[in-house]
């Protein structure tokens, strides 16, 4: 973020020091101290987190001339860290940053420009060149209309459309936690979902993202499920109900099955690619195994799950950890092994290993991407942000029992809540900005 008509940008200095005042430094796009992750709070307000840290711009209490703008631990509920991007010149990426709870004051770079020149608040004025900042994206913006890299960028989504107007949803159905008359959750099938379906659990947000909302109190999908979900289930048949939900041609398999059996499936191997932000998790339970924990992506087999990808943020922490579980095939006993990606929250058997704040974790409302890839016996989960890989883990599924051609796979994405002990009024909310599913030998 470069101060207009200067060669100086907003710099957070080296490392991560709380209370440090932001200042100007010579512009250099490769300088990590000048790279800021944009975190959307909706309604046009954002926080800016220094890349690789858990510190955000903070304007202090209230607003006054020359009030310092400092780095403080990110807190999505703290309005001192919320900034409105006010476009100064149409057709450009030049903005003024106005404090949410003191709209009469904006970030000001003082007159001229010099190394270590401090940033502070000053009376808001779009005509004041000291408050004009040019934004330059340094992340990977590939991905087209479904949203590109993470970090709060423009995903070219239309907030006036239902989710199916921004995402291809014909090869998904949706589960919502509403009783459909038999005591279990309602399923919105592919054709209805793709025909501009929206409800209070699944809708388009103000930024065009696809929002999933899941309360603690709600009906489940089966008698054997103890948690509520608002979640998409992959359907390769794309609305052709002559194919059954559990049929091989509606699902896919790993290429580790015999080659002679592969043509019976709708696809072979696969990649699930998503960009999202977790907006809210449960906070009211004292059970750290459950509170703040959701599943945001899965591969589900006929009985068990080769992968469940978790986001888990405890109420006292500013960041959430990300980890996954790999479950062997039901015929192999359904044993689970757990792997940490960001943070070290769980042990290999799934027990809570740490409740400390994961410094490398992801804050609420902070965009990130995950990619789940299967290639034969190799299953890889990758987390990335701003075009940079944050974590990756590949496991060998040889011996997990999924090379059985009688089994089948499908992706799931959204919210599978893992908390039934918080208050009934508590909830989880996630916004997806990109969601794609691809397979070999898939010809819809």
Order of alpha helices (4+ residues) and beta strands (2+ residues): beta-beta-beta-beta-beta-beta-beta-beta-beta-beta-beta-beta-beta-beta-alpha-beta-beta-beta-beta-beta-beta-beta-beta-beta-beta-beta-beta-beta-beta-beta
